[in-house]
């Protein structure tokens, strides 16, 4: 039997994931969103995928710019993950006041993150109410060795 939306969310919530902020730039507009629908696809060439809700502000920015960066969050960045998960308000998903830098693509990379992947979109696929963006990694780096931020059953935590 096909699960309804709430049951599907509850079941998927039992899959522990890391937490990232996906950022992009379109002209002078910088945008970010918390995401855990992220995975590696290929080592040669290095590819990752992200799934972005078609109604999210970030969707059109990533689609239009053709770039994104993944900042893999540390345990100390739980508040930042919460900030970028909020969908309301004029400042939602803006990087105003959030320390960041850029690398190869020009997409913002969040300071204090564990690591980053700087990507150029090479494929787009429909995925229900989301778009699956495949990004070729054009730059990557490890930034610190703090513990990772983990998301499980609707809550943040770390590794025991």
Long-range contacts (C-beta under 8 A, 24 or more apart in sequence): 13-152, 13-153, 13-154, 14-152, 14-153, 16-150, 16-151, 16-152, 17-150, 17-151, 17-152, 18-72, 18-73, 18-148, 18-149, 18-150, 18-151, 19-72, 19-73, 19-77, 19-81, 19-148, 19-149, 19-150, 19-151, 19-156, 20-70, 20-71, 20-72, 20-73, 21-70, 21-71, 21-73, 21-80, 21-81, 21-84, 21-110, 21-113, 22-50, 22-52, 22-58, 22-62, 22-68, 22-69, 22-70, 23-68, 23-69, 23-71, 23-95, 23-100, 23-107, 23-108, 23-109, 23-110, 24-58, 24-61, 24-62, 24-65, 24-67, 24-68, 24-69, 24-107, 24-108, 25-61, 25-65, 25-67, 25-102, 25-106, 25-107, 25-108, 26-61, 26-64, 26-65, 29-61, 30-94, 30-95, 30-100, 30-108, 31-57, 31-58, 31-61, 31-93, 31-94, 31-95, 32-58, 32-84, 32-93, 32-94, 32-95, 32-98, 32-108, 32-110, 33-57, 33-58, 33-84, 33-85, 33-93, 34-81, 34-82, 34-84, 34-85, 35-70, 36-151, 37-130, 38-70, 41-134, 45-136, 45-137, 46-136, 46-137, 46-140, 47-122, 47-134, 47-135, 47-136, 47-137, 48-117, 48-119, 48-134, 48-135, 48-137, 49-132, 49-133, 49-134, 49-135, 50-132, 50-133, 50-135, 51-127, 51-130, 51-131, 51-132, 51-133, 52-130, 52-131, 52-133, 53-129, 53-130, 54-129, 54-130, 54-131, 55-129, 56-87, 57-92, 57-93, 58-93, 59-131, 62-121, 62-133, 63-121, 63-124, 63-131, 63-133, 65-107, 66-120, 66-121, 67-105, 67-106, 67-107, 67-118, 67-119, 67-120, 67-121, 68-105, 68-107, 68-119, 68-121, 68-133, 68-135, 69-103, 69-105, 69-107, 69-108, 69-109, 69-116, 69-117, 69-118, 69-119, 70-116, 70-117, 70-119, 71-109, 71-110, 71-113, 71-115, 71-116, 72-113, 72-114, 72-115, 72-116, 72-117, 72-148, 73-110, 73-113, 73-114, 73-148, 73-149, 74-112, 74-113, 74-114, 74-144, 74-146, 74-147, 74-148, 74-149, 75-146, 75-147, 75-148, 75-149, 75-158, 76-112, 76-146, 77-110, 77-112, 77-113, 77-149, 78-149, 78-156, 80-110, 81-149, 81-156, 103-139, 103-141, 104-138, 104-139, 105-138, 105-139, 111-143, 112-143, 112-144, 113-143, 113-144, 114-142, 114-143, 114-144, 114-145, 114-146, 114-148, 115-140, 115-141, 115-142, 115-143, 116-140, 116-141, 116-143
